[in-house]
Amino acid sequence: MAANLDALKAQVAILQHCKKKEAELKELKEQARAAVEAAMGEEEVGTVNGRTVITFKHSKTTRFDQAGFKEAEPEMHALYMKSSATRTFGIKEDVSLTEPAPADPTAPPAAAATK
């Protein structure tokens, strides 16, 4: 079953617009970051007019190698696995909000009106 969002058409349009802009901004951000990282080299602090505006610090982390453990100890790995359920919110950008939906070709034909 589907929820009818006709009354929320404006909010759906806003979500579609924001999703499109997010993708555009992500690309712009990645390009700007690549340029700044290249200019900084190995420096950890970047300044503009003498003020720190970017930090790019080195760090080390230690993480559990789950894939390696699964390969080396599959039975033990299975003992500690747990499942969880999630719900994903997706926005369809390419769906028109002004045109009616096409007829469902899998739907049974409408019953003839009786007089």
LINPEDA-V254922 format. One record per backbone hydrogen bond with DSSP energy under -0.5 kcal/mol. NH is the residue of the N-H (numbers start at 0). CO is the residue of the C=O. Records with the same first field share a line. If there is no record, write none. Layout:
NH = CO  CO
This chain:
4 = 2
7 = 4
8 = 5
11 = 7
12 = 8
13 = 9
14 = 10
15 = 11
16 = 12
17 = 13
18 = 14
19 = 15
20 = 16
21 = 17
22 = 18
23 = 19
24 = 20
25 = 21
26 = 22
27 = 23
28 = 24
29 = 25
30 = 26
31 = 27
32 = 28
33 = 29
34 = 30
35 = 31
36 = 32
37 = 33
38 = 34
39 = 35
40 = 36
42 = 39
45 = 53
47 = 50
50 = 47
52 = 45
53 = 45
55 = 43
65 = 63
68 = 64
69 = 65
70 = 66
71 = 67
72 = 68
76 = 72
77 = 73
78 = 74
79 = 75  76
80 = 77
89 = 87
91 = 89
92 = 90
94 = 91
95 = 93
104 = 102
106 = 103
